[in-house]
Amino acid sequence: MLPLSKAGLVTGFTLSFAHTLGEFGVVLMVGGNIPGVTRTISIDIYDQVQTANYSSANQTAVVLLIISFLLLSVVFGLNRRPWAVGPWR
């Protein structure tokens, strides 16, 4: 049963990780904004925008976007079935 569910498990873990990578509201509400303790990428972007450091916030957001895109591309590539793509025979 585990080999058949491998693709679903990998996709579930990856989507959970990608969701928490950009999580903002829960971290800010539950953990607060404690410097050095609850430091996530989304909180860093929030802090940079609050201090009007927009260029740094943009750079951090682009890094977050690239990491998310690469991670989801890798998972899509691993779950891709080569026999299901292409001309039908």
C-alpha positions as CSV (number, residue, x, y, z in Angstrom):
1,M,0.0,0.0,0.0
2,L,2.9,2.4,0.7
3,P,4.4,2.3,-2.8
4,L,1.0,3.2,-4.3
5,S,0.5,6.1,-1.9
6,K,4.1,7.5,-2.2
7,A,3.1,10.2,-4.8
8,G,0.2,11.4,-2.7
9,L,2.3,11.5,0.5
10,V,5.2,13.4,-1.2
11,T,2.7,15.9,-2.7
12,G,0.9,16.3,0.6
13,F,4.1,17.0,2.5
14,T,5.3,19.4,-0.2
15,L,2.1,21.4,-0.3
16,S,2.1,21.6,3.5
17,F,5.6,22.9,3.5
18,A,4.9,25.3,0.7
19,H,1.8,26.6,2.6
20,T,3.7,27.1,5.8
21,L,6.6,28.7,4.0
22,G,4.5,31.8,3.3
23,E,2.3,31.6,6.4
24,F,1.9,35.0,8.0
25,G,-1.3,35.3,9.9
26,V,-1.0,32.3,12.3
27,V,2.7,33.1,13.1
28,L,1.9,36.7,13.8
29,M,-1.2,36.0,15.9
30,V,0.0,33.0,17.9
31,G,3.7,33.5,18.0
32,G,3.8,37.3,17.8
33,N,6.7,39.1,16.3
34,I,9.5,38.3,18.7
35,P,12.8,39.2,17.1
36,G,15.1,36.2,16.7
37,V,12.4,33.7,17.9
38,T,9.5,33.8,15.5
39,R,11.5,34.9,12.5
40,T,10.0,33.6,9.3
41,I,10.4,34.8,5.7
42,S,6.9,36.3,5.6
43,I,7.5,38.1,8.9
44,D,10.8,39.4,7.6
45,I,9.0,40.8,4.5
46,Y,6.3,42.4,6.8
47,D,9.0,44.0,9.0
48,Q,10.8,45.4,5.9
49,V,7.6,46.9,4.5
50,Q,6.8,48.4,7.9
51,T,10.2,50.1,7.9
52,A,9.6,51.3,4.3
53,N,12.5,49.2,3.0
54,Y,10.7,48.2,-0.1
55,S,13.7,47.1,-2.2
56,S,14.8,44.6,0.4
57,A,11.2,43.4,0.8
58,N,11.0,42.9,-2.9
59,Q,14.3,40.9,-3.0
60,T,13.1,38.7,-0.1
61,A,9.8,38.1,-1.8
62,V,11.5,37.1,-5.1
63,V,13.7,34.7,-3.1
64,L,10.6,33.2,-1.5
65,L,8.9,33.0,-4.9
66,I,11.9,31.2,-6.5
67,I,12.2,28.7,-3.6
68,S,8.5,27.9,-3.8
69,F,8.6,27.6,-7.6
70,L,11.6,25.3,-7.5
71,L,10.2,23.1,-4.8
72,L,6.8,22.7,-6.6
73,S,8.6,22.0,-9.9
74,V,10.7,19.3,-8.3
75,V,7.6,17.6,-6.9
76,F,5.8,17.9,-10.1
77,G,8.7,16.4,-12.0
78,L,9.0,13.5,-9.5
79,N,5.2,12.8,-9.7
80,R,5.1,13.1,-13.5
81,R,4.3,9.9,-15.3
82,P,6.2,9.9,-18.7
83,W,3.9,7.4,-20.2
84,A,0.9,9.6,-19.5
85,V,2.3,12.5,-21.5
86,G,2.6,12.7,-25.2
87,P,0.6,11.4,-28.1
88,W,-2.0,8.7,-27.4
89,R,-1.3,5.3,-29.0
